[in-house]
Amino acid sequence: MARPVQNVKIFGVQNRQSSNRVKQPWIARWSIEGCQHSRSFRTKTEAERFRGLLVHAQTTGEPFDTTSGEPLSWLPAPADIQVHKWAKRWLEEQWPEWQPRTRVSALEALARFVPLLIKAEAPPPPSRLRKHLYSALPPCSDALPDPICEVWLDRWSLTIGQLDRGLLAAVESRLMRTDDGRPLSASTASRYRKVARACLRRAVELEILDADPWPPAPRGRSRRKAMRTKRRVDVRQLPDPETMARAIGAIATHQPGSHKYKLMTAVVYYGGLRPSEVAMLRPRALELPPVGWGRIDVVEADISYDESGDPKTGPRSVPIPPVLVEMFRNWVSQHDLKPDDLLFRTRTGRLPQRSNWSRAWQRALRQVGLSSLRVYDCRHAAATTWLKAGAPLGEVARRMGHSVETLVSTYVGAITGDEALANTRIEEVLTSR
């Protein structure tokens, strides 16, 4: 069977010199199957020479690697691939199967992991290296590379064949801490470790490496209290319904945007929605009867920088009380919204900033005399309110988008009435005997 012809386009050399401090201003650019690639050079002659080699490979029909963009004959032996190039290749392989949230999480982990796998004599990395990796690692990224960061990685990055357990044990310890040395939360540290190890394990699966170089976990890590991911919510810190209503009401001020944040917070509390789900609500998802309870069909969520996608745990339908129905009815009528319009947008039509939402909420909490709470804690307060009201576990779990097991383990302290009921029934059995 004949090999399919690749779509290779080679562009002219560009001068990207914006100041005299740029050491490699000449950029050779080309694309493979629509994915952009580039290489920076110190002089125009070097860039033209590299471009000529690409043209020669294209003319002779040599296949190009879709990850690096280079002809296959130029690629090093598999074990000699540098870590940052291997990370990009691994991401390209996994990218189509991942949800957008997973992609963002993997990029975050690799942007912290890759700069740690460098030679011992390497100088400090460029200040914008992590930002460069965020834009350079995703497949088919259209962002222009940072020449300084690219040169630093090509010069000092280790190859995957140079990794061993002693080195990775030290890297893992640094990966578990912030830039200023403070330990990360257990859940964040575990997520970074899983992504980094999966990236290297793929090289073992493809027989590029003979054995997994990642060090085994210390004995007892799974049982160590400090390493456990704490999912339980301290329900004692959550306000009661009356206090929550006062705090939500205190968000509204003379500022027009404050009324938007008031309704958004009310949706999180009265409807139990995630903040990402609130951001993508539309009038067509609302059922607002003149009297009684209404309903929200949760079918969209903000998955990545104002990008709409499926909710984290899938679509669901949530009943909402009359107080929230009335707030929605007033909001839709005041803003003359069409069925497909987004309910919550700024004057410029953009997604409201989480930071502004948080500041409005914190100001309202201080006004009613409450300690600091996250906006997401309003969702926890909703679950505890429903459970304390005696709502069935299955129904609360459905409204929250959880399983019953997750609901019970997360909000175990809110189920207070069950103990007295259980005691009464057990006593009846014991007495009858």
C-alpha positions in Angstrom: 0.0 0.0 0.0 1.4 3.4 -1.0 2.2 5.8 1.9 -0.1 8.8 2.0 1.5 12.1 0.9 2.0 14.4 3.8 0.8 18.0 3.6 4.1 19.9 4.2 4.3 23.6 3.8 7.6 25.5 4.2 7.4 29.3 4.7 10.0 32.0 4.3 12.4 33.0 7.0 11.1 35.8 9.3 12.9 38.4 11.4 11.3 38.6 14.8 13.9 40.9 16.3 12.0 43.4 18.6 15.1 44.5 20.5 18.9 44.0 20.5 18.6 41.6 23.4 17.0 38.8 21.3 19.9 36.5 20.5 18.1 34.4 17.9 15.7 36.6 16.0 15.6 34.7 12.7 12.7 32.2 12.6 12.3 29.3 10.1 8.6 28.3 10.0 6.9 25.3 8.4 3.8 23.1 9.0 3.1 19.4 8.9 -0.5 18.4 8.3 -1.6 21.8 9.5 0.5 21.8 12.7 2.9 24.8 12.9 6.6 24.3 13.7 9.4 26.8 14.0 13.1 27.0 14.8 15.0 30.1 15.8 18.6 31.1 14.7 21.1 33.7 15.4 21.7 34.8 11.8 19.7 34.8 8.6 22.2 32.6 6.9 21.7 29.8 9.5 17.9 30.1 9.2 18.1 29.9 5.3 20.4 26.9 5.5 18.0 25.1 7.8 15.1 26.0 5.5 17.0 24.6 2.5 17.4 21.3 4.3 13.7 21.1 4.9 12.9 21.9 1.3 15.4 19.2 0.2 13.7 16.6 2.4 10.3 17.7 1.1 11.4 17.5 -2.5 12.9 14.0 -2.1 9.7 12.8 -0.5 11.1 12.0 3.0 8.5 11.5 5.7 8.3 14.1 8.5 7.6 13.4 12.1 4.4 15.1 13.1 5.5 15.8 16.7 8.9 17.4 16.1 8.2 18.5 12.6 11.6 17.2 11.4 12.3 14.6 8.8 12.5 11.1 10.3 16.1 10.7 9.4 17.0 13.7 11.6 15.5 12.2 14.7 17.8 10.9 17.5 17.6 7.4 18.9 14.5 7.0 21.0 16.4 6.9 24.3 18.2 10.1 23.3 15.1 12.2 23.0 15.1 15.1 25.4 12.5 15.1 28.1 10.6 18.2 26.9 10.4 16.7 23.4 9.2 13.4 24.8 6.6 15.2 26.9 5.2 16.9 23.8 5.2 13.6 21.9 3.3 11.9 24.8 0.8 14.7 24.9 0.1 14.5 21.2 -0.7 10.8 21.6 -3.0 11.3 24.6 -4.6 14.6 23.6 -7.5 13.3 21.4 -8.7 10.9 24.2 -8.7 13.5 27.0 -11.4 15.9 28.1 -10.4 19.6 28.2 -10.1 19.6 32.0 -7.7 16.6 31.8 -5.6 18.5 29.2 -5.3 21.5 31.4 -4.3 19.4 34.4 -1.7 17.5 32.4 -0.2 20.7 31.1 0.0 22.2 34.5 1.9 19.1 35.8 4.3 18.8 32.9 5.1 22.6 33.0 6.4 22.0 36.5 8.0 18.6 35.9 10.0 19.3 32.7 12.1 22.2 34.1 13.3 19.9 36.9 14.9 17.3 34.6 18.0 19.3 33.7 21.7 18.8 33.8 23.4 19.5 37.2 25.5 22.4 35.8 22.5 24.1 34.2 22.1 27.8 35.0 18.8 29.1 36.4 15.9 28.7 33.9 14.4 31.8 32.2 11.7 33.5 34.2 9.0 32.8 31.6 9.9 29.1 31.0 6.7 27.7 32.6 4.5 30.1 30.6 6.4 29.0 27.4 5.8 25.3 28.2 2.1 26.0 28.6 1.9 27.3 25.0 4.6 25.0 23.4 3.7 21.6 24.7 0.1 21.2 23.4 0.0 19.6 19.9 -0.6 21.9 17.0 -0.1 25.0 19.1 -0.1 28.2 17.0 1.8 30.1 19.7 5.2 31.4 18.6 8.0 29.8 20.5 10.1 31.8 23.0 13.6 31.6 21.5 15.4 32.0 24.8 13.4 29.2 26.5 13.8 26.9 23.5 17.6 27.4 23.5 17.8 26.8 27.2 15.7 23.6 27.0 17.7 22.2 24.0 21.0 23.0 25.8 20.2 21.7 29.4 17.3 19.3 29.2 18.2 15.6 30.0 17.2 12.8 27.7 14.9 10.1 28.9 17.7 7.6 28.7 19.6 9.6 31.4 16.9 9.3 34.0 17.4 6.9 36.9 15.6 6.3 40.2 18.0 8.4 42.3 17.5 11.4 40.1 13.8 11.0 39.9 13.5 10.6 43.7 15.0 14.1 44.1 12.9 15.5 41.4 9.7 14.0 42.9 10.5 15.7 46.2 10.8 19.1 44.5 7.7 18.5 42.4 5.7 18.1 45.6 6.5 21.6 46.7 5.7 25.1 45.6 8.4 27.5 44.1 9.0 28.9 47.6 9.4 25.5 49.2 6.0 25.0 50.8 4.4 21.6 50.5 1.5 21.3 48.0 -1.8 19.9 49.0 -2.1 16.1 49.0 -4.5 16.0 46.0 -2.4 18.4 43.9 0.9 16.6 44.7 -0.8 13.2 43.8 -2.0 14.7 40.5 1.4 16.0 39.5 3.0 12.7 40.4 0.5 10.6 38.4 0.9 12.7 35.2 4.7 12.8 35.4 5.0 9.0 36.0 2.5 8.2 33.2 4.6 10.3 30.8 7.7 8.2 31.6 5.9 4.9 31.9 4.8 5.3 28.2 8.5 5.1 27.2 8.7 1.7 29.0 5.6 0.4 27.3 7.1 1.3 23.9 10.3 -0.5 25.0 12.3 2.7 24.6 13.4 2.2 28.3 14.1 -1.2 29.7 12.6 -0.5 33.1 10.4 2.0 34.8 12.9 4.6 36.2 10.3 6.1 38.6 11.2 5.3 42.2 8.7 3.2 44.2 6.6 4.9 46.8 7.9 5.0 50.3 6.5 2.3 52.5 3.4 3.4 54.3 2.7 6.4 52.1 -0.8 5.1 51.4 -1.5 4.9 55.2 0.3 8.1 56.2 -2.2 10.6 57.4 -0.3 13.6 55.9 -0.5 12.1 52.4 -4.3 11.3 52.5 -6.5 13.4 50.3 -9.1 14.9 52.7 -12.4 15.1 50.9 -14.6 15.5 54.0 -16.2 18.9 54.4 -16.2 20.5 57.8 -19.9 21.2 58.0 -19.5 23.1 61.3 -17.8 26.0 59.3 -20.8 26.4 57.0 -23.5 29.0 57.7 -27.1 28.1 58.3 -29.8 28.9 55.7 -30.8 32.2 57.4 -27.2 33.4 57.5 -26.5 32.3 53.9 -29.6 34.3 52.8 -28.2 37.4 54.5 -24.8 37.0 53.1 -26.1 36.6 49.5 -28.3 39.6 50.0 -25.3 41.7 51.1 -23.5 41.1 47.8 -25.7 43.6 46.0 -24.4 47.2 46.2 -24.6 50.4 44.0 -22.3 48.7 41.6 -24.2 47.1 38.6 -22.0 44.1 38.5 -22.7 43.2 42.1 -26.3 42.1 41.3 -24.9 39.6 38.8 -22.6 38.1 41.4 -25.6 38.0 43.9 -27.6 35.9 41.5 -24.7 33.7 40.6 -24.0 33.0 44.2 -27.7 32.3 44.9 -27.6 29.7 42.1 -24.7 27.9 43.7 -26.4 27.8 47.1 -30.1 27.3 46.2 -29.4 25.0 43.2 -26.2 23.3 44.3 -24.5 24.1 41.0 -20.8 24.3 40.5 -19.4 27.8 39.6 -18.3 26.4 36.2 -21.9 25.3 35.6 -23.3 28.7 36.6 -21.1 30.5 34.1 -22.7 28.7 31.2 -26.4 28.9 32.1 -28.9 30.1 29.4 -32.6 31.0 29.6 -33.6 27.9 27.7 -32.1 25.7 30.5 -34.6 27.3 33.0 -38.1 26.3 33.9 -39.7 29.2 35.8 -43.4 28.7 36.6 -45.4 31.7 38.0 -45.6 30.0 41.4 -43.9 27.0 43.1 -40.7 25.2 42.4 -38.8 25.6 39.1 -36.0 23.6 37.5 -32.5 24.0 35.9 -31.3 21.6 33.2 -27.6 21.6 33.8 -26.2 20.7 30.4 -23.2 23.0 30.0 -20.1 24.0 32.0 -17.1 26.3 31.5 -14.3 23.7 31.0 -11.4 26.0 29.9 -11.3 29.7 29.7 -14.9 30.4 28.6 -15.0 27.2 26.5 -18.4 25.4 26.8 -18.5 21.6 27.4 -20.3 18.9 29.4 -20.6 19.3 33.2 -18.0 17.4 35.2 -20.3 14.6 36.2 -22.6 14.8 33.2 -26.0 16.5 32.5 -28.6 16.5 35.3 -31.9 18.3 36.1 -32.0 20.2 39.4 -35.2 21.5 41.1 -34.9 25.1 42.4 -37.0 26.7 45.2 -39.4 29.6 44.6 -37.0 32.2 46.0 -34.5 31.4 43.2 -37.3 31.2 40.6 -38.3 34.7 41.4 -34.7 36.0 41.1 -34.3 34.3 37.7 -37.6 35.7 36.4 -36.6 39.3 37.4 -33.1 38.9 35.9 -34.3 37.5 32.5 -37.0 40.2 32.2 -34.7 43.1 33.1 -32.0 42.1 30.6 -34.3 41.0 27.8 -32.4 37.8 27.2 -33.1 35.4 24.4 -33.3 31.6 24.9 -29.7 31.0 23.7 -28.1 34.0 25.4 -25.7 33.4 28.3 -27.2 34.7 31.5 -24.1 36.0 33.1 -21.7 38.2 31.1 -19.9 41.5 31.6 -20.7 44.7 29.7 -18.1 43.6 27.0 -19.7 40.2 26.6 -17.0 38.2 28.4 -17.1 35.7 31.2 -17.1 37.3 34.7 -13.8 37.0 36.4 -13.6 34.5 39.2 -11.5 37.0 41.2 -14.2 39.7 41.0 -16.8 37.2 42.0 -14.7 36.1 45.0 -14.1 39.7 46.1 -17.8 40.5 46.0 -18.5 37.4 48.1 -15.7 38.1 50.6 -17.0 41.6 51.1 -20.5 40.3 51.8 -19.2 37.8 54.3 -17.3 40.5 56.2 -20.5 42.7 56.2 -22.5 40.0 57.9 -19.7 39.0 60.3 -18.7 35.7 58.8 -15.2 34.3 58.3 -13.8 33.8 54.8 -15.5 31.1 52.6 -15.0 30.2 49.0 -17.7 30.6 46.5 -17.6 26.8 46.1 -18.4 26.4 49.8 -21.9 27.7 48.9 -22.4 24.4 47.1 -21.2 22.5 50.2 -23.7 24.6 52.2 -26.5 23.6 49.8 -25.8 19.9 50.3 -25.7 20.2 54.1 -28.9 22.1 54.1 -30.7 19.5 52.1 -29.3 16.6 54.2 -30.2 18.3 57.5 -33.7 18.9 56.1 -34.1 15.1 55.8 -33.9 14.8 52.0 -33.2 11.3 50.8 -29.5 10.5 50.2 -30.2 9.4 46.6 -32.1 12.6 45.7 -29.4 14.8 47.2 -26.7 12.9 45.4 -28.6 13.2 42.1 -29.0 17.0 42.5 -25.4 17.4 43.3 -24.2 15.2 40.5 -22.5 12.8 42.9 -22.8 9.1 43.8 -24.3 8.2 47.1 -20.9 7.0 48.3 -19.2 10.3 47.5 -22.0 12.2 49.1 -21.9 10.3 52.4 -18.1 10.4 52.7 -18.0 14.1 51.9 -20.8 15.4 54.0 -20.8 12.8 56.8 -21.2 15.4 59.5 -24.4 16.8 58.0 -26.4 13.6 58.5 -27.2 14.3 62.2 -30.8 13.1 62.4 -30.0 9.5 61.4 -28.2 8.8 64.7 -31.2 9.5 66.9 -33.5 7.6 64.5 -31.2 4.6 64.5 -30.9 4.7 68.3 -34.7 4.7 68.6 -35.2 1.8 66.2 -32.4 -0.3 67.8 -33.8 0.3 71.3 -37.2 -0.9 70.1 -35.7 -4.1 68.8 -33.7 -4.6 72.0 -36.7 -3.9 74.2 -39.0 -6.2 72.3 -36.5 -9.1 72.9 
